[in-house]
Amino acid sequence: MKLIKLEKSPRNNKRFRAFFDNNIYMDFGFKDEFGNHAITYIDGASREKRDNYIKRHMGNKRESELVQNLIISPSLLSLVLLWLSPNLKQNINELNRLLEKKYNKI
């Protein structure tokens, strides 16, 4: 499985739509009622804000399971693509590396 395209989400409350090579797509990234997206690590949020985001979401049992098991979900996509590093392209490459490792096991 591989992320092949990332674009603006058509949904008012989501920031991105991720398309995968298995014809699955998923919307993720929070936007408020005014259409403003949350400032994430790729937007310049501080390391402290990043660490707090990770602690808060990994403290949620369901989100933690999704991330740790590399299950395609808004939780995984947000954590890796928006909060892993300040470089979105690098984060996309890392997500694809993790997914390839998981899904291409023999």
N, C-alpha and C positions, 0 to 999 in steps of 0.2 A: 504494500500500500504506500502511496506517495501523494503528498500535497502538490497539486499541479497548478493551481491558480488561487489567488487571493484578491478579492475585490470588495468594494463598498457594499454593505448589505442593503437590500431593498426594504428591510424591516426597520421601522422607525426607532425601535428600542435596541437595535444591535449595530455594531460598528462595521464588522467584516463578515463576508461569506467566504468560506474555505471550500474549495472543490478538490476532490480526491480522484485518483485514477480508476477507482472502482465505481464511478458514477454516484458517489455519495457527496452531498454538500451539507454544510452546517454553518449556522450563523452564531457569532459570539462577539463578545466585547460590549460592555454596558454603555448605553446612552440614556440620558435623563429625558424627562418629558419635553424639554426644549430642543432635543436633538443634539445636545452636547455630549461628547464622549468623555469618559473619565481619563484623567492624565495617567498614563502608564509609564513603565520604564522606557519604552521606545519613544515616548514623547518628552522625556526629560525628568520624570519623577525621580526623587532621591533614592539612594540605596536603602535608607531607613524605611521609606514608604514601600519599596520593593520587598524588603524583609518582612514588614508587617503584613503585606498582602499574602505572602507565602505562608506565614505562620497561621493567619486567619483561615485560609482556605485548606491548608493541609490539616488543620485542626478539625475540619468537618470530615467525619468518617467516610461518607459517600464520595465526596470530592477527592479525598486522599486515595481511596481505592481506584478511582478512575485514572488518576494521574500515575500512581505507582504501577498499574497494570497496563499503561499505555492504551487505554480505551478511548477511541475517538469520541470526544465530548467537548462541550464548551469549557469545562474545567481544564482539560488538558490543553486545548488550543490557547486559552487565555494565559495559562501559566507559562507555557513554552514560547508562544509567539509574542506575547505582550510584556512579559515580565522576566524572561530568562536573561537577556542582555539588552543593552540599548540599541542593538543593531538588528532590525527586522530581518534582513536577508540572512544574517548569521543564524538567527532563530529558526527560520524556515529550513535552512540546511540541517540544523540540529534535529528538528522534528522529523525530517525525512530520514536522517541517519538512524534515529531511534525506532521509527516505524519499520524501516528496512530490516533492522536487526531482529525485531519481534516477528514480523510477518514472513520473512524469508528463511526462517530456520528450517533445517532439513532433519 
